[in-house]
């Protein structure tokens, strides 16, 4: 805990780029414990973070380019139209990104931040240290006015040492909050409000409720790319835990549940089978038709998006949506600031709230 990694040696860039380990990266490797618990429960479940090994990440990039998969292109277009006016009005001094990965979409915000003409800081939070180093190095070289702080940390765990107050803008994009169950989402967002401090701003990406057939198609595309993504989890278990899953014994299932307003992804056993997990010295048993839930993706209405942030210590300021209302960016401010925070000018893409 608290270990400071050496900055990469990039001449003048190294003075503006540092990697800090707020958590041992291995502490975020919960696959063994998650499998021990989730494969022997009823119903069987595993957290969606285990879908994103190197191959899973590559397949997900394919998913983002599919015609059925609207979230990525909608959020990107919304950010592109929103960022110049939003950043100019808010004038943040520091941009924090949770689950930053390659920081691709955040470059849209950084381009607008650079137009303000002053020095600024970017703080990237992710458990993948190699990815953090690469993306942080790229950003430090691309933006000479930017200092980059890469935090190796799990955003689902309590965060410490974040820049605090009205000059901080936290980006939590991609609809990732929808992958968390309600209590987990509340814990993450309330912890973030405490870490960023009163007056800090949050820009949160949320997928919206819409035609159930369109939602379901985004998770069960005609080309079968999402099915490959889901089935790759079995390869992760085989490689990491010495399991002997045969992906041919399972089929991909994705559906939208109107009652819970969420997508569920499952791997369904085609026959009764037993799977040995040598690293755990355990055997998991599946009945024919039994499923392993691998992901949820919650969808939000205007009201439930508001409840999400306001129940976790944030005051909603605006919800920005395209005309389709397929996806929204929620702007909220951490509670506790004396007086009202600085407000952005009315924007055509936004839905105003009192």
Secondary structure, DSSP 8 states (H G I E B T S, - for coil): --EE------GGGGGGEEEEESS-GGGG--HHHHHHHHTTSSSEE--GGGG-SHHHHHHHHHHHTSTT-HHHHHHHHHHHHHHHHHHHHH--SEEEEET-TT-TTHHHHHHHHHTT-S-EEEEEEES-HHHHHHHHHHHHHH-TTEEEEEEE--TTS---S---STTEEEEE-TTGGGGS-HHHHHHHHHHHHHHH-TT-EEEEEEEB---HHHHHHHTS-TT-HHHHHHHHHHHHHHHHH-B---GGGEEEEEEEETTTTEEEEEEEESS-EEEEETTTTEEEEE-TT-EEEEEEEE-B-HHHHHHHHHTTTEEEEEEEE-TT-SEEEEEEEETT-SS--------TTEEE--
